[in-house]
Amino acid sequence: MPQNISSNNAEKIHFMLRSTPPRTTFHQDMTEDERSIMLEHISYWMDKQNQGIALVFGPVLNPSAPHGLAIIEVENEDQVPKLIAEDPAVIAGLMPTEFYPMKAIIKK
């Protein structure tokens, strides 16, 4: 895979993660169980942000196709499926997540 044209660290590569909620109204009508799982999901990605892996993440409130979005920075592509598989929302089956390589341009 070609290296990104990002910042000062040529060893890091970037990916865009896209998570799909179970319904378009999910952010407005979560059950208590779903909300609990989503709080764990947020905590999980905040931890990844503190580790320098998740550069940015959050919900995209497109009325017809809401989704979660994250831009992550990793050393190799093999890390990405593991990060996704350990996400509490993915484990619970709430947020199937796909990922794509990204040629990120980051000012550091």
C-alpha positions in Angstrom: 0.0 0.0 0.0 1.4 3.4 -0.9 2.4 5.7 2.0 0.2 8.7 2.8 1.4 12.2 2.1 0.6 13.1 5.7 2.6 14.9 8.3 6.1 14.3 9.6 5.6 10.6 10.4 5.9 8.7 7.1 5.5 5.4 8.9 1.9 6.1 9.8 -1.0 5.5 7.5 -4.6 6.7 7.7 -8.0 5.2 7.3 -11.6 6.5 7.3 -14.0 4.4 9.3 -17.7 4.6 8.6 -20.2 3.1 11.1 -23.9 2.6 10.2 -26.5 2.8 13.0 -29.4 0.4 13.1 -31.9 3.1 12.1 -31.9 6.7 10.9 -33.4 8.0 14.1 -30.9 6.1 16.3 -29.3 9.3 17.8 -32.8 10.4 18.9 -34.5 7.2 20.2 -31.8 4.9 21.6 -33.0 2.5 24.2 -31.3 2.5 27.6 -29.3 -0.6 26.6 -28.3 1.0 23.3 -27.3 4.3 25.1 -25.1 2.3 27.5 -23.4 0.5 24.7 -22.9 3.8 22.8 -21.3 5.4 26.0 -18.9 2.5 26.0 -18.3 3.1 22.3 -17.5 6.7 22.9 -15.2 5.8 25.8 -13.4 3.3 23.6 -12.7 5.8 20.9 -11.7 8.5 23.4 -9.1 6.1 24.7 -7.9 5.6 21.1 -7.8 9.3 20.7 -5.7 9.7 23.8 -3.3 7.1 22.4 -3.0 9.1 19.2 -4.8 6.5 17.0 -8.2 8.3 16.5 -7.5 11.7 15.1 -11.2 12.6 15.0 -14.4 10.7 15.5 -18.1 11.4 15.9 -21.6 11.2 14.5 -22.4 12.7 11.1 -26.0 13.9 11.4 -27.1 13.5 7.8 -30.9 13.3 8.1 -31.2 10.6 5.3 -28.1 8.6 6.1 -26.6 9.3 9.6 -23.4 7.5 10.4 -20.4 7.5 12.6 -17.1 8.7 11.1 -13.5 8.3 12.4 -10.1 9.2 10.9 -7.5 7.0 12.4 -3.7 6.8 12.2 -2.0 3.4 12.4 1.3 1.8 11.6 -0.2 -0.9 9.3 -3.5 -1.9 7.8 -3.6 -5.1 10.0 -4.4 -3.0 13.0 -7.6 -1.6 11.6 -9.9 -4.8 11.7 -8.7 -5.4 15.3 -9.6 -1.8 16.3 -13.0 -2.2 14.8 -13.6 -5.7 16.2 -12.9 -4.4 19.8 -15.4 -1.5 19.5 -18.3 -2.2 22.0 -20.9 -1.0 19.4 -19.5 -3.4 16.9 -19.4 -6.3 19.4 -23.0 -5.6 20.3 -24.0 -5.6 16.6 -25.2 -2.0 16.8 -22.8 -0.3 14.4 -21.3 -2.3 11.5 -18.2 -0.6 10.4 -16.3 -0.4 7.2 -13.0 1.2 6.5 -11.0 2.6 3.6 -7.4 3.9 3.2 -7.1 7.6 3.2 -4.4 9.9 1.9 -4.6 12.3 4.8 -3.0 15.7 4.8 -2.3 16.6 8.4 -0.7 19.8 9.7 1.3 19.0 12.8 
